[in-house]
Amino acid sequence: MIVSDLDGTLLRDDKTISERTISILEQCRKSGIKVIYATARGGSAGKVAPGELFDGRVVMSGAVAYVGESVVYNCLIPYTMARPLLAACDQRGLKTASEISGMHYSNFNVSDEWPFITNYKMVNFLEHNIDAEKIYALVKNADDVAFIENNLPKDLYLSVSRDNMAMIMHKNATKAKAVAKLAQLFGVAPSEIVAFGDDLIDIDMLQYAGTGVAMGNALDEVKAVADYVCTSNEEDGIAEWILKMGIIK
């Protein structure tokens, strides 16, 4: 099984997948290799990585996994747990949102930050009563990160991406655990998995897989845990590595 992160990994900087990489992944699937993606994205993932190209999909950093349109793994944050954290972030002035099923419940105009996101509703977090797949906040500095950590319930964990998005998830919502569920369904052992990634939230997935590959553009922390480093997302790194290793002829 081949597992790939999207942004900075499978996607080029212009948020497209090269035709060459698509061709290589299609050849992998024809040879019996399952191909899935695992991303922090939610509903926007399908816009940049069409589902028909993949055997399975992990979204929201591991909160939900799909085979086709069927949900096979789901780990939500109860709204009763989320509400105090959302309110605290709001009071600090952080742009914050609770996301589920492609809808963003926020304290800011989400489209101002990401024009392609139109499914959002500005809410009063003190009255918010909907569970979340993911909570996120835009942080400016280490003090903001420390503030979130100090207000984090014990059953949640925090990951900060290279673009200063603080992502809060349930402790059982990780890329590795969602990928493990897909692998179990497909009858694939961890030793038979190759995983590609570039950011901190990919580390657990690369460590779970039998072979972890960091992109050439990956953070140093990701490269440090990887078994291999391939070329960058702008250089068809995944396709190049697959061909180099003789996974397909």
C-alpha positions as CSV (number, residue, x, y, z in Angstrom):
1,M,0.0,0.0,0.0
2,I,1.2,3.5,-0.9
3,V,0.1,6.3,1.4
4,S,0.7,10.0,0.6
5,D,0.1,13.3,2.3
6,L,-1.3,15.9,0.0
7,D,0.0,19.5,0.5
8,G,3.7,19.7,0.0
9,T,3.9,16.0,-0.9
10,L,1.6,14.6,-3.6
11,L,0.5,18.1,-4.6
12,R,2.8,20.5,-6.3
13,D,3.0,24.1,-5.0
14,D,0.1,25.1,-7.4
15,K,-2.1,22.5,-5.7
16,T,-2.2,20.1,-8.7
17,I,-0.9,16.6,-9.2
18,S,1.3,16.1,-12.2
19,E,0.1,13.9,-15.0
20,R,3.3,11.8,-14.6
21,T,2.6,11.1,-11.0
22,I,-1.1,10.3,-11.7
23,S,0.1,7.8,-14.4
24,I,2.6,6.1,-12.0
25,L,0.0,5.8,-9.3
26,E,-2.5,4.3,-11.8
27,Q,0.1,1.8,-12.7
28,C,0.6,0.9,-9.1
29,R,-3.1,0.3,-8.7
30,K,-3.2,-1.9,-11.8
31,S,-0.5,-4.0,-10.3
32,G,-2.5,-4.6,-7.1
33,I,-1.0,-1.9,-4.9
34,K,-3.6,0.1,-2.9
35,V,-3.1,3.9,-3.1
36,I,-4.5,6.2,-0.5
37,Y,-4.0,9.7,0.7
38,A,-3.9,11.1,4.3
39,T,-4.3,14.8,4.7
40,A,-5.2,17.5,7.2
41,R,-7.7,18.8,4.7
42,G,-11.4,18.2,5.1
43,G,-13.9,18.8,2.3
44,S,-11.4,20.6,0.1
45,A,-9.3,17.4,-0.4
46,G,-11.7,16.1,-3.1
47,K,-11.2,19.3,-5.1
48,V,-7.4,18.8,-5.4
49,A,-7.3,15.0,-5.3
50,P,-10.3,13.3,-7.0
51,G,-11.5,10.3,-5.0
52,E,-11.6,8.0,-8.1
53,L,-7.8,8.1,-8.2
54,F,-7.5,6.5,-4.8
55,D,-8.6,3.3,-3.0
56,G,-9.0,5.0,0.3
57,R,-8.9,8.5,1.8
58,V,-7.9,9.8,5.3
59,V,-9.0,13.4,6.0
60,M,-8.9,15.8,8.9
61,S,-5.5,14.5,10.0
62,G,-7.0,11.1,10.8
63,A,-10.4,11.9,12.2
64,V,-12.2,10.3,9.3
65,A,-11.2,7.6,6.8
66,Y,-13.2,6.5,3.7
67,V,-13.3,3.7,1.3
68,G,-15.4,5.0,-1.6
69,E,-18.2,7.0,0.1
70,S,-18.3,4.7,3.2
71,V,-16.9,6.0,6.5
72,V,-14.6,3.2,7.9
73,Y,-13.0,5.2,10.7
74,N,-14.4,8.1,12.7
75,C,-13.1,9.8,15.8
76,L,-14.8,13.1,16.9
77,I,-14.2,15.7,19.5
78,P,-17.4,16.0,21.7
79,Y,-18.7,19.6,21.7
80,T,-18.7,19.6,25.5
81,M,-15.0,19.1,25.4
82,A,-14.4,21.5,22.5
83,R,-16.5,24.4,23.8
84,P,-14.2,25.7,26.6
85,L,-11.2,25.6,24.3
86,L,-13.0,27.3,21.5
87,A,-14.2,30.0,23.9
88,A,-10.7,30.5,25.3
89,C,-9.1,30.9,21.9
90,D,-11.9,33.3,20.9
91,Q,-11.3,35.4,24.0
92,R,-7.5,35.6,23.2
93,G,-8.4,36.9,19.7
94,L,-7.3,33.9,17.7
95,K,-9.0,33.1,14.5
96,T,-10.6,29.8,15.4
97,A,-12.9,27.2,13.9
98,S,-14.5,23.8,14.6
99,E,-14.9,21.7,11.5
100,I,-17.1,18.7,10.7
101,S,-18.3,17.2,7.4
102,G,-16.9,20.1,5.4
103,M,-18.6,22.8,7.5
104,H,-16.5,25.4,9.4
105,Y,-18.1,26.9,12.5
106,S,-15.9,29.9,13.2
107,N,-15.4,33.3,14.8
108,F,-14.0,34.8,11.6
109,N,-14.8,35.0,7.9
110,V,-13.1,31.8,6.7
111,S,-13.3,32.9,3.0
112,D,-11.1,35.9,3.7
113,E,-8.3,33.4,4.6
114,W,-9.1,30.7,2.0
115,P,-11.4,31.9,-0.8
116,F,-12.1,28.3,-1.9
117,I,-13.8,27.6,1.5
118,T,-17.4,28.8,1.4
119,N,-19.0,26.4,3.8
120,Y,-18.7,28.3,7.0
121,K,-20.9,29.8,9.7
122,M,-19.8,32.4,12.3
123,V,-21.1,31.3,15.7
124,N,-20.9,32.1,19.4
125,F,-18.6,29.4,20.7
126,L,-20.2,29.6,24.2
127,E,-23.4,28.3,22.6
128,H,-21.8,25.9,20.1
129,N,-23.2,22.3,20.5
130,I,-21.9,20.4,17.5
131,D,-19.1,17.8,17.7
132,A,-15.9,18.4,15.7
133,E,-13.6,16.4,13.5
134,K,-11.0,19.0,13.9
135,I,-10.5,22.4,15.7
136,Y,-8.0,24.8,14.2
137,A,-6.6,28.2,15.1
138,L,-4.3,30.6,13.3
139,V,-1.4,31.3,15.6
140,K,1.1,34.1,15.3
141,N,3.9,33.0,17.8
142,A,5.1,30.6,20.4
143,D,3.0,32.3,23.1
144,D,-0.2,31.5,21.1
145,V,0.8,27.9,20.9
146,A,1.6,27.8,24.6
147,F,-1.8,29.3,25.4
148,I,-3.6,26.5,23.4
149,E,-1.4,23.9,25.1
150,N,-2.4,25.2,28.5
151,N,-6.1,25.1,27.7
152,L,-6.0,21.7,26.0
153,P,-8.2,18.9,27.4
154,K,-6.2,15.7,28.2
155,D,-8.0,13.7,25.5
156,L,-6.9,16.1,22.7
157,Y,-3.6,16.7,21.1
158,L,-2.1,19.7,19.3
159,S,0.0,19.8,16.1
160,V,1.2,23.0,14.5
161,S,1.8,23.1,10.7
162,R,4.6,24.9,8.9
163,D,2.0,27.6,7.9
164,N,1.2,28.4,11.5
165,M,-2.1,26.6,11.7
166,A,-2.7,25.0,15.1
167,M,-4.7,21.8,14.6
168,I,-6.4,20.2,17.6
169,M,-7.6,16.6,17.3
170,H,-8.9,13.8,19.5
171,K,-5.9,11.6,20.7
172,N,-7.2,8.7,18.6
173,A,-7.5,10.8,15.5
174,T,-4.1,10.4,13.9
175,K,-3.0,9.6,10.4
176,A,-1.3,6.5,11.6
177,K,-4.4,5.1,13.3
178,A,-6.6,5.8,10.3
179,V,-4.1,4.4,7.9
180,A,-3.9,1.3,10.1
181,K,-7.6,0.8,9.9
182,L,-7.5,1.0,6.1
183,A,-4.6,-1.4,6.0
184,Q,-6.5,-3.9,8.1
185,L,-9.5,-3.6,5.8
186,F,-7.3,-4.2,2.7
187,G,-5.4,-7.0,4.4
188,V,-2.1,-5.1,4.2
189,A,0.6,-5.5,6.9
190,P,2.4,-2.4,8.1
191,S,5.6,-3.8,6.6
192,E,4.0,-3.6,3.2
193,I,3.2,0.1,3.4
194,V,5.2,3.0,2.0
195,A,4.2,6.4,3.4
196,F,5.2,9.8,2.0
197,G,5.1,13.1,3.9
198,D,6.6,16.5,4.5
199,D,5.2,18.1,7.7
200,L,5.2,17.3,11.5
201,I,1.8,15.8,11.4
202,D,3.1,13.1,9.0
203,I,5.7,11.8,11.4
204,D,3.5,9.2,13.1
205,M,2.4,7.8,9.7
206,L,6.0,7.5,8.4
207,Q,7.0,5.7,11.6
208,Y,4.0,3.3,11.4
209,A,4.7,2.4,7.8
210,G,7.2,-0.3,7.0
211,T,8.9,2.4,4.8
212,G,8.7,6.1,5.5
213,V,9.8,8.5,2.8
214,A,10.3,12.3,3.4
215,M,10.0,14.7,0.6
216,G,13.0,16.7,-0.4
217,N,11.1,19.8,0.7
218,A,10.2,18.2,4.1
219,L,11.0,19.7,7.4
220,D,14.2,18.5,9.0
221,E,12.3,16.8,11.8
222,V,10.5,14.7,9.2
223,K,13.6,13.8,7.3
224,A,15.2,12.7,10.6
225,V,12.6,9.9,11.1
226,A,12.3,8.8,7.5
227,D,14.0,5.7,6.0
228,Y,14.5,7.6,2.7
229,V,14.4,11.1,1.4
230,C,13.1,11.6,-2.2
231,T,13.1,14.6,-4.4
232,S,10.7,17.4,-3.8
233,N,6.9,17.7,-4.5
234,E,7.9,20.1,-7.4
235,E,10.1,17.3,-8.9
236,D,7.6,14.4,-8.9
237,G,9.3,13.1,-5.8
238,I,6.8,10.2,-5.2
239,A,6.8,9.0,-8.9
240,E,10.6,9.2,-9.0
241,W,11.0,7.2,-5.8
242,I,8.6,4.5,-7.0
243,L,10.4,4.1,-10.2
244,K,13.9,4.2,-8.6
245,M,12.9,1.5,-6.2
246,G,11.5,-0.8,-8.9
247,I,8.0,-0.9,-7.3
248,I,6.7,-0.9,-10.8
249,K,8.5,-1.5,-14.1
